[in-house]
Amino acid sequence: MQHNAIIQRAEQVLFPNYARFPLVVTKGRDCRLFDPSGRSYLDFTAGVAVTSLGHCHPKVTLAIQKQAQRLVHSSNLFFTEPQIELAEALTAASFTGRVFFCNSGAEANEAAIKLVRKSMGPNRYEIITATQSFHGRTLTTMAATGQDKVKEGFNPLPPGFVHVPYGDVAAVEAAITPQTAAVMVEPIQGEGGVNIPPAGYLTDLREVCNREELLLIFDEVQTGVGRCGSLFAYEHEGVVPDAMTLAKGLGNGFPIGALVARDEIARALGPGTHGSTFGGNPLACAAALAVLETLREDPWILGNTQRMGARIMLGLETLAATQPVIREVRGRGLLIGCELSIPARPVAEACLADGLLLALAGPHVVRFMPPLTVREADVDEALTIFTRALASAGAQVPA
Ligand SMILES: Cc1ncc(COP(=O)(O)O)c(C=O)c1O
């Protein structure tokens, strides 16, 4: 009753822009979320690939508490040490360059797009992105996004984006014009359905960008900070971009976004060209530093991401042998999509009723993305619940 009353209040005062599941959460710990009655749910959404170390990770919480006692905000009129330390840690862990901090993935991509425009001069402004990509909800990152459904009703969008099929390097080459300035892709597409590009895709993109003198930008907002089993997903092919964007898992739930770019390019954004009042906020940077330190000091976490990812994939593939509604299982690390021949939402709703939280990636894909610290027993419990949900949904809607 208390639960439904809360949802009814929300329906009176909040924008109706989210297709939320009917669940109120009040508390989180590790891999679990709790509703107001104290019932626990196995959280395989991790806040949409955000709480990668688990809910309320003690080290991150302590870092936020300590920083909150010293300084919460001072703006970018001044220097603050957590911001500098985090930029040092990020560039040390990725590639030599500079960092701009903001508060979300869309803002990080917006900054990357502005950086392309400013650093490549007035005549080269076009950015090639992929169909089925997702880069954010601001007008410009929506224009960059290669999915028509997110753009409906928002025209006119800023010009300067060309979409080509994901995974197709020849299509990128064919789309290059004298105005082309950059190629921007997700190393693995998350929101677009958990799409894995063919092996060598990133390497070939790097070669094309080198040859054509284009910037190569990786949107690692969803794939970065360990989600795919390496600190950054581009490491899988050993390809280094000119710039990358991060958000989601970087703060383990504390809002933060970052654009990391090679030094020569980053210098194009001189004083007054870009900014954010909250960007690089000391609390956010303290949280993100604790995340990076935890991942560096405990290599078990990335190993576990690979092992548990393989366990989920195997479990789903085994299930596919007897459950024909599973069309395909794809993923890397703990970013896994299970494509169904039936609508995914009722399956996720059945899982929720049974105590497992799953996100969607399009109308037919269920996404498994638990914390990177998830244990075998939790994976097995999730697979059992999913199997039950699929059996009931599959029985209702023939494949
Ligand atoms: C690859 C990618 N880029 C950008 C974004 C936008 O991030 P945010 O919601 O933090 O603005 C998302 C969000 O799902 C994403 O998956």
The ligand as an SDF file (V2000), in Angstrom:
LIG
                    3D

 16 16  0  0  0  0  0  0  0  0999 V2000
   26.9630    5.1570  -24.9300 C   0  0  0  0  0  0  0  0  0  0  0  0
   26.1930    6.2150  -24.2170 C   0  0  0  0  0  0  0  0  0  0  0  0
   26.5020    7.4970  -24.4330 N   0  0  0  0  0  0  0  0  0  0  0  0
   25.8480    8.4880  -23.8060 C   0  0  0  0  0  0  0  0  0  0  0  0
   24.8270    8.2330  -22.9270 C   0  0  0  0  0  0  0  0  0  0  0  0
   24.1250    9.3550  -22.2200 C   0  0  0  0  0  0  0  0  0  0  0  0
   24.5120    9.3790  -20.8890 O   0  0  0  0  0  0  0  0  0  0  0  0
   23.6640   10.1860  -19.7990 P   0  0  0  0  0  0  0  0  0  0  0  0
   22.3500    9.5020  -19.6410 O   0  0  0  0  0  0  0  0  0  0  0  0
   24.5240   10.1520  -18.5720 O   0  0  0  0  0  0  0  0  0  0  0  0
   23.5080   11.5810  -20.3360 O   0  0  0  0  0  0  0  0  0  0  0  0
   24.4740    6.9040  -22.6700 C   0  0  0  0  0  0  0  0  0  0  0  0
   23.3660    6.5850  -21.7510 C   0  0  0  0  0  0  0  0  0  0  0  0
   22.8080    5.5280  -21.7420 O   0  0  0  0  0  0  0  0  0  0  0  0
   25.1720    5.8690  -23.3290 C   0  0  0  0  0  0  0  0  0  0  0  0
   24.8660    4.5840  -23.1290 O   0  0  0  0  0  0  0  0  0  0  0  0
  1  2  1  0
  2  3  1  0
  2 15  2  0
  3  4  2  0
  4  5  1  0
  5  6  1  0
  5 12  2  0
  6  7  1  0
  7  8  1  0
  8  9  2  0
  8 10  1  0
  8 11  1  0
 12 13  1  0
 12 15  1  0
 13 14  2  0
 15 16  1  0
M  END
$$$$
